[in-house]
């Protein structure tokens, strides 16, 4: 028995409100992560590192 359009709409709406709730609930953590990334990129001239190279090195998986 396939889902009706109304049931599908209600499920999509619940998922949307769930995502919005999680974003609002964790807004402090999200703000801290954004601030840390901003400082990481802003201070690369002060400390003499290349932020993109550092992130590439961190998130590159070694291959054999």
N, C-alpha and C positions, 0 to 999 in steps of 0.2 A: 504494500500500500504506500504510494508515494506521498511525500509531504505536500500539504496544500500551500498555496502562496502565502496565506496568513501565518501559518506556523513557521514557514521559512523566514518571513519578515520578522516575527517575534524573536526567533533564534538570532538573527543578525543584529537586532536591536539590543538583545541581552549581551551579546559579545561586545558590541560597541560601548555600552555602558560599563561593562567590566573593564575594558581597556582604559576608559576615561577615569574610572575609579582608581585603578592601580597607578595611573600617572599622577593623579591628585594626591593619593596616599603617600607616594614616594617622591614628592616634589623636592624635598630637601636633599635627598640622595642624588636626584637628577641634577639639581643646581650645583651640588658639590662636584660632581663629575664634569659638568660643563666648565666650572671655574678652574678645576685642575687642568683640563685640556687647554683652556685659554692661557693659563700661566705657563704650561709646558711649551706652547708655541711662542708666547710673548718673550720668554726668557732665553730663547735659543741664541740671540745675539749677545746677551750678557755673559753667558757661560760658554759660548763658543761651540755649540753642538748643532747638528742638523736634525731637526725634529722628525722630518719625514724618513730620514735614514734610520733613526732610532726605532721608529714604529715599524718600519719595514723589517728590520732585524728581529724585532720582538715577535711579529706575527707571521714570519716566514718559517714554514716547516722544513726541516732538513730532509733532503732526498739522498738516497744511496746511489 
